[in-house]
Amino acid sequence: MIMSEQPFGVKANPTRLVARNRLQAAMSKAVILAQCPEKSGSLHTMRFARKYGKEALAVKFPVMTLAIPGLLI
């Protein structure tokens, strides 16, 4: 399945990634965040999942892992 809010042929653009993450969250039963930096698009997806009442799960890593800020949403 291909789903987009953009018309066919529109080139990929980083400014449209948040909209894509919103669609991914809306279409999912649950979102699992495995590891991400503090400024990650994955966090947008997780926030949308929580907003839509989807199950939002995070995998724990050792305390000294650099990605920990991304797990503190």
Secondary structure, 3 states (H helix, E strand, C coil): CCCCCCCCCCCCCHHHHHHHHHHHHHHCCEEEECCCCCCCHHHHHHHHHHHCCCEEEECCCCCCCCCHHHHCC
